[in-house]
Amino acid sequence: MLSFRVRALRAFDGLLAGLLRLVVIMLVCDGFAVTAASAQSCGTEYRIKEGETVAQIAARVYGSPARWTVIFHANQDRLGANASLVDPGLAIMLPCVGPAAAEPPSPNAAVPPPTQPSQRADAAPIMMSAMVRRIEFLTADGYAPFTGRSLEGGGMLTEVITAAMNIIKQEARGRFDSRISWVNDWSAHLNPLLLTRAFDVGFPWARPDCDGAAALDAAAQFRCRRFFFSEPLYEVITSLFVRNGSPVASLRSEKLNGSAICLPAGQAVYDLDQAGRNWVKDGKVTLVRPATVDECFRMLDNGTVEGVVTTEFAGRTTINALGMAGRIRMLDEPVALTSLHVVVSKSHPHARTILYYINTALAKLRDSGDYDMIITRHLDRFWEAQQGGALSPAAGTAPSRGDSGTGPPQVGTR
């Protein structure tokens, strides 16, 4: 009888040990699952898997492939020019945007206004010149999300400029001021308004490849010859949009030869010849140049042209506004990466001092982290506004970006 009880107790102990091991295994597996899931949560690093695109990752992390630019702009140093198909094993940061970016603030917490940048105690002070106590900035409406009086803070880059100038105002202790004026005729900005110094500087303007000026069109050569450029304010992506049923799958597609490509008037032609494509230089495509990006997309939709080249923000805004989101796709590979700048005439007597002010203040804004906060907030709100008309996933895995069709003469030759 005793041996039977001993055997029973030993069997019970074995069963209990087995159950404990099972619980431990389940906990370990559950912990692994949490870790794996968190690898695709914002605020973490994530390793690219074979064949993945940034847009696919954005769809999982942010709920929309349209937010791939959030990842792209946080990882430009790692991704390079090809933001669509990246190397397997590459580690990228997944920044948090919108409500998920941080814990809700306490109701009693003081929240500084976005245009009042934080200051580093150890940052070198900006050296003030007695000759430059005020800077007059010039911009215009209709260039969402960068500028526009109807936008929060006057637009993303208007708020960046305002915040940078506030740094100078704080350091100058009342001995410096600035003003932003709006003139809704972009064609008059460079000449005559900036050349005659009616205003000191203008923004945002694209910087052509001035080192290869001989290959540029006349408008781009004029800009290189007559203006200085600040450090970049932001970088935009120019892309090729095609119809969903188009056989064109990449920028190197032979199907592009002999096709009609729409490029809105004022946008840079030299973008089409980058990376050895020479679409225009070698006559591979026929250019159609209407006044607005809206006209380009209408021609693409009715089959008059095979593609539209414009920036992501312009393309996406226009496609959604015209109700074409389900019929148009954007190729993953960018046509060009273009940086936007503040420009000042080389004939301005204080051009270099003004550039010193702007570049130094921008550097401090970036160091403080306020630049990233402004950019992320505006990008997040832009994509939220476009959420109702997302591009068809079947059309491609990357979203679109560009200027407003009714705004400035686009990124290239403005």
Residue pairs with C-beta under 8 A, 6 or more apart in sequence:
38 44
39 45
39 46
39 47
40 46
40 57
40 60
40 61
40 94
41 61
41 94
42 61
42 62
42 94
42 95
42 96
42 97
42 100
42 101
43 94
43 95
43 96
44 93
44 94
45 91
45 92
45 93
45 94
46 57
46 61
46 91
46 92
46 93
46 94
47 89
47 90
47 91
47 92
48 57
48 86
48 87
48 88
48 89
48 90
48 91
48 92
49 88
50 88
51 85
51 88
52 86
52 88
53 68
53 84
53 85
53 86
53 332
53 397
53 398
54 68
54 71
54 72
54 79
54 83
54 84
54 86
54 92
54 398
55 65
55 66
55 68
55 84
55 332
55 396
55 397
55 398
55 399
56 65
56 397
57 68
57 71
57 92
57 94
58 64
58 65
58 66
58 67
58 68
58 70
58 71
59 65
59 393
59 397
61 67
61 71
61 94
62 70
62 97
64 383
64 387
64 390
64 399
65 390
65 391
65 393
65 397
65 398
65 399
66 316
66 383
66 386
66 387
66 390
66 391
66 399
67 97
67 379
67 380
67 383
67 399
68 83
68 397
68 398
68 399
69 237
69 312
69 379
69 383
69 399
69 401
70 95
70 97
70 376
70 379
70 380
70 383
71 92
71 93
71 94
71 95
72 79
72 83
72 237
73 235
73 375
73 379
74 92
74 93
74 94
74 95
75 92
75 93
76 235
78 90
78 91
78 92
79 86
79 90
79 92
81 334
81 337
82 333
82 334
83 237
83 332
83 334
83 398
84 331
84 332
84 333
84 334
84 397
84 398
85 332
85 333
86 92
95 101
95 376
96 102
97 376
97 379
97 380
98 380
98 384
101 376
105 111
112 118
114 153
114 159
114 163
114 370
114 373
114 374
114 377
115 153
115 159
115 162
115 163
115 166
116 163
116 166
117 163
117 164
117 166
117 167
117 364
117 365
117 368
117 370
118 368
118 369
118 370
119 167
119 170
119 364
119 368
120 364
120 367
120 368
123 364
123 367
125 171
126 167
126 168
126 171
126 172
126 357
126 360
126 361
126 364
127 356
128 168
128 171
128 172
128 175
128 176
129 350
129 353
131 350
131 353
132 350
132 353
132 354
132 357
133 172
133 175
133 176
133 177
134 176
134 177
134 178
134 179
135 165
135 178
135 179
135 200
135 201
135 354
135 357
135 358
136 178
136 179
136 181
136 199
136 200
136 201
137 161
137 178
137 179
137 180
137 181
137 199
137 200
137 201
137 202
137 203
137 342
138 180
138 181
138 183
138 189
138 193
138 194
138 199
138 201
138 202
138 203
139 147
139 154
139 158
139 180
139 181
139 182
139 202
139 203
139 204
140 147
140 182
140 183
140 184
140 185
140 186
140 189
140 407
140 408
141 147
141 148
141 149
141 150
141 182
141 184
141 407
142 148
142 184
142 404
142 406
142 407
142 408
143 155
143 204
143 403
143 404
143 407
143 408
144 151
144 155
144 313
144 317
144 382
144 403
144 404
144 407
145 151
145 155
145 156
145 313
145 378
145 379
145 381
145 382
146 155
146 156
146 157
146 158
146 204
146 234
146 313
146 340
146 403
147 154
147 155
147 157
147 158
147 203
147 204
148 154
148 155
148 158
148 404
148 407
149 182
151 158
151 378
152 159
152 378
152 381
153 159
153 162
153 374
153 378
154 162
154 180
155 378
156 234
156 374
156 375
156 378
156 379
157 203
157 204
157 233
157 234
157 340
158 180
159 374
159 378
160 233
160 234
160 362
160 365
160 371
160 374
160 375
161 180
161 203
161 233
161 342
162 180
163 365
163 370
163 371
163 374
164 358
164 361
164 362
164 364
164 365
165 178
165 361
167 361
167 364
167 365
168 176
168 178
168 357
168 361
169 176
169 177
169 178
181 199
183 189
183 193
186 266
186 407
186 408
186 409
186 414
187 409
189 202
189 414
190 202
190 205
190 222
190 223
190 226
190 227
190 343
191 222
192 198
193 199
193 202
194 201
194 202
194 227
194 343
194 344
194 345
195 226
195 345
195 347
197 345
197 347
197 348
200 344
200 348
200 350
200 354
201 230
201 342
201 343
201 344
201 354
201 358
202 342
202 343
202 344
203 233
203 340
203 341
203 342
203 343
204 233
204 234
204 340
204 341
204 342
205 223
205 227
205 229
205 340
205 341
205 342
205 343
205 414
206 268
206 338
206 339
206 340
206 341
206 411
206 412
206 413
206 414
207 223
207 229
207 232
207 338
207 339
207 340
207 341
208 216
208 220
208 221
208 223
208 224
208 268
208 270
208 412
208 413
209 215
209 216
209 270
210 216
210 224
213 220
213 221
213 224
213 225
215 270
215 273
215 281
216 224
216 270
217 268
217 269
217 270
217 413
219 413
220 268
220 270
220 412
220 413
223 343
223 413
226 345
226 346
226 347
227 343
227 344
227 345
227 346
228 343
228 344
228 345
228 346
228 351
228 352
228 355
229 341
229 342
229 343
230 341
230 342
230 343
230 344
230 355
230 358
230 359
230 362
231 341
231 358
231 359
231 362
231 363
232 339
232 340
232 341
233 339
233 340
233 341
233 342
233 362
234 339
234 340
234 375
235 337
235 338
235 339
235 340
236 311
236 312
236 313
236 337
236 338
236 339
236 340
236 401
236 402
236 411
237 311
237 312
237 334
237 336
237 337
237 338
237 401
238 267
238 271
238 309
238 310
238 311
238 312
238 334
238 335
238 336
238 337
238 338
238 402
238 411
238 412
239 309
239 310
239 311
239 312
239 315
239 330
239 331
239 334
239 335
239 398
239 400
239 401
239 402
240 248
240 251
240 261
240 307
240 308
240 309
240 330
240 331
240 335
241 297
241 300
241 307
241 308
241 309
241 310
241 315
241 319
241 328
241 329
241 330
241 331
241 400
242 248
242 300
242 306
242 307
242 308
242 328
242 329
242 330
242 331
243 300
243 301
243 303
243 306
243 327
243 328
243 329
244 326
244 327
244 328
244 329
244 392
244 394
244 395
246 255
246 306
246 307
246 329
247 253
247 255
248 255
248 256
248 259
248 306
248 307
248 331
249 331
250 331
250 333
251 275
251 277
251 331
251 333
251 335
252 277
256 279
256 284
256 285
256 306
256 307
257 284
257 285
258 284
258 285
258 286
259 285
259 286
259 305
259 306
259 307
260 285
260 286
260 287
260 288
260 304
260 305
260 306
260 307
261 272
261 279
261 285
261 286
261 287
261 288
261 305
261 306
261 307
261 308
261 309
262 287
262 288
262 289
262 290
262 295
262 296
262 297
262 299
262 300
262 305
262 307
262 308
262 309
263 269
263 272
263 287
263 288
263 289
263 296
263 308
263 309
263 310
264 289
264 290
264 291
264 292
264 293
264 295
264 296
264 310
264 314
264 405
264 409
264 410
265 289
265 290
265 291
265 292
265 409
266 408
266 409
266 410
266 412
266 413
266 414
267 309
267 310
267 409
267 410
267 411
267 412
267 413
268 336
268 338
268 410
268 411
268 412
268 413
269 280
269 287
269 412
269 413
270 412
271 309
271 335
271 336
271 338
271 412
272 279
272 280
272 285
272 287
272 309
272 335
273 279
273 280
273 281
274 335
274 336
277 284
278 284
279 285
280 287
288 296
288 299
288 304
288 305
290 296
290 299
292 405
292 406
293 308
293 310
293 314
293 315
293 318
293 402
293 403
293 404
293 405
293 410
294 318
294 321
294 322
294 405
294 406
296 305
296 308
296 310
297 308
297 315
297 318
297 319
297 322
297 324
297 328
298 322
299 305
299 308
300 306
300 307
300 308
300 328
301 322
301 324
301 327
301 328
308 315
309 335
310 318
310 402
310 403
310 410
311 338
311 401
311 402
311 403
311 410
311 411
312 330
312 399
312 400
312 401
312 402
313 382
313 400
313 401
313 402
313 403
313 404
314 400
314 401
314 402
314 403
314 404
314 405
314 407
314 410
315 330
315 400
315 401
315 402
316 386
316 391
316 399
316 400
316 401
316 402
317 386
317 402
317 404
317 405
318 402
318 404
318 405
319 325
319 328
319 389
319 391
319 400
320 386
320 388
320 389
323 389
325 389
325 390
325 391
325 392
326 392
327 392
328 391
328 392
328 395
329 391
329 392
329 394
329 395
329 396
330 391
330 395
330 396
330 398
330 399
330 400
331 396
331 398
332 396
332 397
332 398
338 411
338 412
340 411
342 358
344 351
344 354
344 355
345 351
348 354
362 371
365 371
366 372
383 399
390 399
391 399
391 400
402 410
402 411
403 410
403 411
408 414
